[in-house]
Amino acid sequence: RLAGMKNNQEAYNLVFGISIYDIFGFTNMNYRSHDSNPGRVKVSFGGVCRNIAENMARVGANTKFISVLGNDEKGKSILEHSKLMNVDMSDSLIVEGASTPTYVAILDEHGEMVSAIVDINVDHHITEAFIDSKASVIEGAEYMFFGADNPEILEYIVKKYEGKTKFVLDPVSAAKAVEVKHLLPYFHTVKPNRHEAAVLWWFEINTVEDVRKAGQYLLSLGVKHVFISLDADGVYYCTADEEGIVKPNRVEVINVTGAGDSFIAGVGYAYLNQLSILETVKLAQTMSIITISHEETIHPEMAVDYVKEKIDAIEWTVTTF
């Protein structure tokens, strides 16, 4: 049995949050409004938390995912896909007669978005009573991962289940970070980017000194592990005992979407496998690097052997303080 784990074979991470059915329309040539444009339509599954859960499961971490779906074809296809990916969504809320969260975007011939519609009305069906019906799933998890897209429910969970599991936060955006700032002391791990960290810390982050101060501030609130993404400058990490910046020397970028989701998934894998903090940062960053090297939000070949092979192939610059 691994030290500090609640279960051995059955140790699992729990991801909680929204799933989105994404529909993108790409125009072939000159986009015309108020008209039918010839082009192609692509459907994929998204939502930050759903992406985190899929990436986590793809690298072999035991993953449960609680989400909310309508009982429509879109919801059924997300559930089917999750089964294929080994993501256990059996504790999700399926709402009769509701529409699964859907995002429809129209892009012009330059790839710029000209219009979009977001339908996430089903979200309000996640109530405190529903959360409490999942108490044993929450308490049984080694770690519970959140985006900040439902601040009220997030607050209810971290306050009610404090000490029962360890909470991990991806603030998702600077605007969302503002709404969960007061809850930071409840989190074991926080993974903001530079802009989100600036909101959480109150000051802009332009220098290494700034990021170190932000990290120390988050630790002072009770956060145990801090990871701050510095984009091309790598990832800053700090715990009570260790602090540094890990940067890959060369990165190929095709599409940055999903980089943060795969990083958090890597953290989840590393925690279940009890990797050191430095190994955690390298593995999580490698998953990000793999993700942004492909046009899809989730790399179709994401797998633990591929990640480990890639970690060794990357030249890293590690600065410790």
N, C-alpha and C positions, 0 to 999 in steps of 0.2 A: 504494500500500500504506500502511495506517495505521501510524504510528510505534509500535513496541513490540508490534505484533500478530504472532502466529506465522503466521497465514494472512490473506489478504485477504478474498475473497468467502466463504471457507469458515470464517472465524473462528466458533467456537461456544462456548457455555457448556455445562457438564455438571452436571446435577443428580443427586444420588445419595440414595436413600431409599425410604421405604415408600409404597405405594399402598393405599388402603383403599376397600372397597366399603361405602358407608353405607346402612343401612336404618333409616328413622324411622317409627314408628307413632304417629299423633296420635289421641287419643281424642276423640270428638264431645262427650260429656257425662260426668257423674260417673264417674270411673274406678273400676272394681271389680277388686281383685286376685283371683286364682284363678278368673277368669271370662273369657269372650270379650267384648271391648268393641268396639262398633261404632265405626268411625273411618276414617281414610285412611292409606295407607302410601306413603311417598315413598322412592325410591331415588336416590342420587347418588354421585359419585366424590369421594373425599377423600384425606386424608393430606397433611401439611404439604408434603412435597417434591413430591408429585404436583401440588398446587395451585400451588406456585412454578413448576414447569415449564410448566403450562398457561398461567398468566398471562404468563410470559415469552414463550412462543410466540405468544400472542394479540396481543402488541404488536410482533411481527415479529422478535424476537431468535432467532437460529439456536440451537435448544435440543436437546440430547441428554439423555435421562433413563434412568438405570439403576435398575431396581427389581426386586422379586421377586414373582412371581405364581404361582398354581396354574394348571394347564391346564384349569380349569373354565369354565363359562359366564361367571362373574363376571370372571375374568381376561381372557377373550376380549373382553368388552364394554369393559373398560378399554383394552385395546390398540386396539380399533376407534375408540373415542372419541379416543385420542391421535393416531391417523392423521388424523382429521378436523381436529384442532387443530394439526397440523404439529409435534407433539412426536415426536422420533425415539426410540422405545423398543426399537429392534432389538437393543440390547446387554443387555437385561434377562434375568434368570434365570427361566425357566419351569419349575416343578417338577411332574413327572409325579405325578398322584394326590394332589396337595396342594390345600388350600383357599386361595384368594386371601384375603389379610387382609380381615376383615369386622367391621363394627361395627353392632350392632343396638340401638336405643334405643326405649323406650316412653315417650311423654310424655302427661301428663294434660291435662285440658281447659284448664289454666292455662299449658300449655307447659313445665311443670316435669318433669324426668326422674324417672320412678318406678323404672325398672330399665334395665340395659343389659348386653350381653355383648360382649366383645372377643375376636376369634379372630385372633391374629397369629403362630401357631405356625410359619409357613413361614419366618420371619425367620432362623432358625439355618442355613438352607441357604446364606446368603451367607458364604462362607469366604475365607480369605486366598488360596487357590488360584484361586477364582473372580475375586477382585479382580485378581490378577496376569495372568489371561487377558485382562483389559481394560486392560492397561498402556498400549497405544498410544492408546486412547480418552482415558484420564486425562491422559497427557502431551501430547496434541494439543489439549486444552481450554485456552482463555484463562483461565477461572475454573472452579472446581468448588465447588458449593454443597451444604451439608449441613444437616440438622436433627441434633439430638443423640440420636436414638433408638437408635443402635447404637454405644455408646461404644468397645467393643473394636475393631470394624472401622474406626471413624473414626480411632482411634489408629494402627492399622496403616497406613492410607492416608497420613495426614499425615506420618508418620515415614519411610515408604518412598519417597514421591513428593515429598518436600520439594524445592523449587527447580525441579520439573518443570512445575508449574502453580501458580496462586494459589488459596488456599482461602478460602471465605466461610462463616461460621458463623451460623446462627440457633439459639440455645440451646433454643428451643421452650418450656421451662418452667424454673422455679427449681430443681426437683428434678433435672432433666437437666443443668442448668448446672453443678451441683456435680461431676458425673461427668466433665466435660470441661475443667474449670478449668485443670488442669495442662498442657493442650495449647494454651493461648492463644498462646504465642510462634510457633506454626506457621501462624497465620491472618493473611491479608492484611486481611480485613474481618470485624468482629464486629458483630452487630446485636441486642443484647439489649433487652428492655423495662426499665423502672425496677426491677422486682423481680429479674429475672435479673442485671441489672448490679450490684445490691446484693450478690448471692451471689458474683459474679466479683471484686468489689472488697473484700468482707468488711464493708462498712459500709452502713447504710441511706442511701437517697437521698431527701432531703426538700426540699432547696434547690438553687438554681442553682449555688451554690458546691460542693455535694456532687457534682452531676452532672459539673461541670468536673474535679473531683479524680478521679472515676472514669474519665473520658475520658483524662486525663493518665496515670493508672496503667496503663490498657490500652495506650497508646502506648509507655510505658516497657518493656513486656514484648516489644515488637517488632511489635504490630499496627499496620498502616499507616492504615487507615480505621476509625473508630468511629462508629456511628449508634446512639443510645439513644432509644427511643421513650418519650415522656413523656405518652402518652395525649392528653388535651385540651390539654396545654401544648405540643404540637408535637413536634419531633424535634431532639435535640441532635446535632451532628456535630463531629468533630475529626480533623485530620490533622497532620503535622509543621508545616504552614504556616498552616492555617486552622482556625477554631473558631467555632461559633455555634449559635443556636437558630432554627429556622424553624417558624413557626406560622401555620396558616390562621385567618382571623378568624372564620369561621362554618362549621360542619360539620353536615350532617344525618345522623343516625344511625338506621338501621333494624335492622341486625344487624352487630355488631362482628366476628363470626367471619370469619377469612380476611384481616383487615387486615394482619397481619404478613407473611403469605404474599405478598400482592400488593406490599408494600413491597420485599421482597427481590427479587422479580421485576423491579421497576422499577430496582433497583440493577444487576441483571444486564443489562438493556437499556442503561442509561446507560454501563456499563463497556464494552460492545461498541461503543458509539457515541462513546466517549471524551468524555463530557460533563464539565463542571467539577463540583467537589464540590457547589457550591450548586445547580446545575441538576439534579444527581443527586438531592439531597434533595427538591427541589420535585417532580420527576417521580415519584419513588418514593412520596412522600406523596400526590400526586394519585391515584395508582393505589389507595392505601389508602382515600382519601376516596370514590372511585367505588365501591369494593367495599362499604363499609359503608352506602352509600345504597340497597342492594338486599338483599332477604331471602336471596338465594342466596349461597353462600360465594365463588363466582366470578361477577362481574357478566357477564351474557350478552352485553353489548355492549362488553366491554373490547376496545379496539383503539387503536393508536397515535394516530390522528387525533383520536379522542375525548379521549384523555389530553392531547394538546397544546392542544386547544381549551379544556379544563377548567383547565389550568395558568394560562392567560391570564385566565380568568374569575374565578379565586379571588383574594381580597385576602389578601396575605401580610404578616405582621410578621416581619422578619428582624433578629435581634440578633446582632452579631458582637463577638467579644472580642479 
